[in-house]
Amino acid sequence: MVWILAGVWLVLLGVLYFSSGRYLNLVLKALQSELTNRLTTEVRIRKSNIHLSFIKSFPHAELELDSLLIRSAPAMDQRSLCFSGADTLLYAHRVVLVFDLRSLLSERYVLREVKIQEGCLYVLTDRMGKDNYSILRTTASDTLNDAFEMNLQKVSLNTIRLVYIYGANNVRVCARVNKSFLTGVFTDKGFNLHAKAYTQKVKYQQDDYLLQHNGSDYFETHLSEKGDHLQFNAIQLVLYGIPISGTGAYEYNTEAYQFKLSTRNASLRKLDASINSFYSEYVSLTPQKGNLDIDFQLTGKGSESPYYQVNYRMQDAVLRDDRSRTKLEAF
């Protein structure tokens, strides 16, 4: 009986393997129609770099896209940013689209998961507030292909170079995303997600101000979309060795945002070499021990300069004055 079941299983896998070529052409035709009607920018990939597998993640089907390039939205002024990668939104060595197998066989393609591996993601906004990621058409074409249905349950990015540039304030942030994912419900009508990311080598620059951190950082939050509002709940950060929690909100219509973050009784001993060197350069006082409380509030709207307020308190701290080589006790 076992040998019969094993034989049936092998035959089934063989049928799926040899029929993948036929279904690949059908999927590519539907995907091309979907991208043409949905996107305002260019997507580049060689047909030889597209592979369909029914076996790797059975009972799901995987569409592998190697060396995928998505261009920036055409409305953004690329030259004003003085960035060599301004024409690119995403380049990925590999993108894997996971479909429900039953929907694929019935030519009704339900997208369940997206995996983006090894590449770069550039999130850019020029001086006039035009960004490179608004690539979806506001009104779909009459010939829109209804064969695709998005019912995402997970999106993951691994080993990605992330660059964020906001031209109006000349803010540049870059980081290495070692591992990140979004899980939950993500449909055309909205989403309710759990986000988590592990980053490294974060660098923040604005004009002549530079702050860089070579250690590892951690970010986690719950995101929910209700109408025109995007809510960030239960934000958890570990930044420069300091655990931070808070909330945030963003409104699509007005482009207004607000974030409140705080930390309590954070040990100054956990501050790594990067933040210590920052204190030494700008404050000339290096923390040795004690606790730190911080309240941080950030508000803004569109391309206007953001307003931020920082209140901090050190308790039972010992600071070293690097210039006079003295210590301030019980500060």
N, C-alpha and C positions, 0 to 999 in steps of 0.2 A: 504494500500500500504506500509506504514511504517513497519507494522508487517511482511509483506512478505519479504521485504528487510532485516530486522533484522534476520528473520529465515534463509534466504539464507546465510547471513554473518556467523551465528553460525554454520551452516552445513559446510561451507568452512573451518572455523577454526578447527572444529572437524576432518575433513579429513586431514588437515595439521598436526594436533597433533598426530593422530594415525598412519600416514604414516612416521613420523619422525624417528621411529625405523628402518624402511627399508632403508631410505636414509642415516642414520647414518653409517650403515655397508658399504655402497658404498663409502661414503666420507672417512671413516677410511682406507679402502683399497687403495684408490687413494692417500691419505695423506701419508701413510706408504711408498708407492712406491716412492713418490716425495722426502721424507726426506732421504730415503736410497740412492737415486741417486744424491741428491744435497749436502748432508752434509758429512763431514769427521769425525764428532764427534757423541757422544751418546746423544739421547734424551729419557728421562724417564718420563712415566706417566702411571697410572693404567687405564685400559679400563673403570672401573666403575666410573672414574673421568672425563669422556668425555660425554658431553650432547649436543644434537642438538635441537634447537628450531626454529620453523617457526613463532612464535607468538610474542616474546618479542620485536623484532625490525621490525615487518612487515611494508613494503613489502620486507624486507631483512631477511636473515637467519643467526642465530648465532650458532657457534660451540664453546662451553665453555670447556676449558681445565683447570682443577683444579690440583694444586700441580705439576706444570710442572718444570722439571729440564733439563737444557742443559749443558752438560759438556764442559770444556775448550778444545781448539784445542790440539791434541796430541803432536804437535811439540814443544810446549813451555816447558821449564824446570821449573816445578812447585816448586821443592825443593829450587831453588836458590832465590826465592822471600820471603821465611820465612813468608808465609801468609796461614792461616788455610783454607781459601776458594779458594785456587789456582786451585783446580780441577773443579771449577764451573764458567761458564760464566753467566748464568741466572737461578734464581729460582723465580718462581712467584706463589703466592697463587691462582691467577686466570688469565688466558689469554683468551680473547674473539676474535675469528676470525669472521668477518662479511662478508658474501658472498651475491652476487646478487642472489635473489631468483629464478629468471627465469633460470639463468645459472645452479643453483644447481639442479633444476628439470630436466634439460636436460643433466645432468652429465658432464657439462663443467663448472668447478668451477672458478669463477672470484672473487678474493679476493679484497674487498673494504676497509676494516678498520681492525686495530689491536689494542686491548686494553689490556694493561699489568697493573695489579693491585696487590699491596702489595707483596713486595719481595725484592730481591737484584740483582744488576747488577755489575759484577766485570770485569773491563776493564784492562787487565794486559799485561805487556811486560817484558820478562826476560832480563838478562844482555847482551845476545847475539842478542837482537832485535827480538826474536821470540815472537809472541803475542798469546793470547788465543781466539781471536775473528775471526781469518781467518779460518772459518769453512766451507766455500763453496768450492766445488770441482772446480779445474781450467778447467777440461774437463769433461763434463757430460757423463754418461754411454749411450751406444747404446739403452738401454731399458728404457730411460727416459720417464716418463709419461707426455704426452702433455695435460692431462686433466685439469691441473692447469694453470691459467693465473693471473699474478699479476698486478692489476691496482689500487694500493693503493691511497686513497685520504686522509687518516688520520691515524696517529699512536700516541697513547697516553700512558704515563706512570704516574701512580699515586701511591704515598706512596711507593717509592723505595729507598733503601739504595744503593748509588752509591759509588764504590771504584775504584780509578784509581791508578795504580802502574806502574812506569817506572823504571825497574831495573837498567839500565845503569847509571842513575844519582841518584838512590835511592830516587826518588820522590814519595810521597804518598799523595793522596788527597781523602778525603771522605766527603760525603754530604748526606743530606736527601732531596730527590726530592719529594716535596709535590704534585706538579702538573706540567705536561709538555705535549706538543703535537707537532706533525709535521703535517702540512696540505699542500696540493698541489698535484702535479703529481709525482708519484713514480712508475716507471716501470722497467723492466729488462734492458732497454736501457739507463736509466738515470733518473734524477729528477730535479725538481724545487720546492723548499719547503720553507715554512714559519715555523720557529721554535720558541717556547716560553717555558720557564721553570721558576718555582718558587722553590727556594731551601732554605735550612735552615741547621744550624749547620755544616758549612764548616770548614774543618781542613786541613791545608797544612803542610807537614813535609818533610824535606830534611836533612838527617844526624841528627845533633844536633839542627837544626833550626826548630822551631815550631811556627805556626801562626794559631790561631783558632778564629772563629767568630760564635757566637750563634744566631745572628739575622737572618733576612730574606733577601735573595738576589733575583735578577731578571735578566733574560737573554732573549734576543730576537734577531733574525737575519733571513736573507733570504739566503738560500743555493741553489746553482745551480751547476750541474755537466756538464762539456763540455769536452768530450774526456777524457784525463788523468788528468784534472784539476778540483779541487773542490774549489769553490769561496764562501766566506762569505761576504755578502753585508749588509750594514746598521746594523752593530752590535750595540745593545743597552744593556748596563749593569747598574745595580745598585748594587755596591759592597762596603760594609762598609759604606753605606750611601752616596756614591759618584756616580753621574750619569756619565757613560763613554760611548763613541761612537767610532766606528772604522770599519776597514775592515780586511780581512784575505784571505789567499790562501794556498792550499796544492796540491802538484803534486804526483800522485800515483807512477809513475815509479822511480823517484829519491828520493821520500819520503822527499822532501824539503817543508818547510813551512815558512810562513811569516805573522805576525800580526802587525798591527799598531793601537794603541788605544790612546785616548786623552780625556781630560776633561777641561773645561774652567769655571772659576768663581764658582767653587764648594765651598759652605759654609763650613768652618771648624767646625761650630757648629753642622753640621749633622753627624760628625764622632762619632760613638758609642763607648761604653766602651772598646770593643775589640781592635780597632785600637789605641785608646788613651793609653791603657796599653802597646801596642807595642812601641809607641813613648817613653813612660816613661822608658821602660826597655832598649831599644837600643840607644835612642837619649837623654833621660832624659829631653826632652822638650815636654810638653803637650799643644796642641793648644787650645786656649780659644775662639778666634774669628778671622775673616779675610777670605780671598778667596784663593783658591788653583787651579793652572794650572798644568796639568801633560801631558807629551808626553811619551808614552811607545812603544818600538819596540822590537819584538821577532822574531828571525830567527834561523833556524836550519835545520838539515838534518839527517833523520834516527835515529840511536842510538848515534850519536855524541852529545856532550854537546851543549846545545843551547846558543846562544849569545843574550843578552838582554841589552838594553840601556834605562835608565830612566832619563828624564829631568823634573824637577819640579820647580815651583816658587810660593812663598807665597806673597800675597799682603795685606798690611795694617793688618798684623797679630799681635796677642798678644799671646805670648807663656809663659807658666809657667815652671820655672826650679824647678823640684821636689826635687832636692838635696839641693839647697840653699834657697828654698822657696821664690824666687824672680820672678818678671815678666819682660819680655822683650817687651817693647812697640814699636809699629810701625815698626815691623821687616820686 
